Amino acid sequence: MATVRPGIYLEDNPPRRSQFRRGRRSPVKPVIVVHTAESGTDQSGADPRAENVASFIRNRTTAGSYHLLGDADSIVQLIRFENEAFQDRTGSNQWAIGISLAMNAADWPDLPSTRRDEFAETAAQMAATAAVWLNEQGLPSPAARFLTKTQSDRASASGFISHGRRDPTRRSDPGAGFPWTDFFRRYERLLADGGLEPGRDALTRELQRLVGVDDDGIVGDLTIAALNRNWVGRDESFDSSVADTFTNNPNVIAWIQRRVNSEDGFDLDIDGKFGPNTERGVKSVLDRRGVVAAESFLAFLERAKP
Ligand SMILES: [Zn+2]
């Protein structure tokens, strides 16, 4: 785990020219733009690059900044999340959070595996830090998914996008070698382990206990299989009392509503009630086959309808 430096760097060390905007021009969304700072890459040992890039940003005479900047062993918060960082010229500054690794996008293939792991962990730690703040604002954590620019621009967007996808004619960071799968796994583990999103985590663990799997808060293959067994009734061990336990449980419906909203084009009220909009959303998402334990929830929701 990287050490988080205390303070807000660009407030404690005022920059030569403005590097952030106080307040936001439109509401923040659970969308994170991922960058590399193109600062050169430190391959091993103590890594001073994040601190060096923070100092560079403080002194530069052009605009360019991020909310969080990290390297192999430390994280610097440059800007409060409630303010706009100058991290993307394509309009996301108003509503996105920007995180950056102090390294070069082209260097991923050459990195020693230890350092690659450290960078992935730092990036996940920065993302989880942003998620905690979003949760405190009453917003969900960004979904662990890689968005297109069109998806990221939607009001209901939730997830991650590279700077290169935002601005493909000018940028390619954080690079084709950025380990998205590993990053998402680490990010979800941090959210689960740290209890960083208590509502979702507690419910996931509750679901896991009810279906008789290890309550580690991570919805993996075993949990999905157990949910299918208990909710679809495909198996002789099907126990309808488990499904009954969740019928009319507003926490479960709210969880489903958040899952639906993590897909494109949905903006359901998280009210814990299974109304017509939620039903339409669930059916549409099921068609795309992306939602955790989707078949199980279909069976469950059939029972939960008023
Ligand atoms: Zn960038």
Boltz pocket constraint, residues with backbone or C-beta under 6 A from the ligand:
constraints:
  - pocket:
      binder: B
      contacts: [[A, 34], [A, 35], [A, 36], [A, 87], [A, 163], [A, 171], [A, 173]]
      max_distance: 6.0
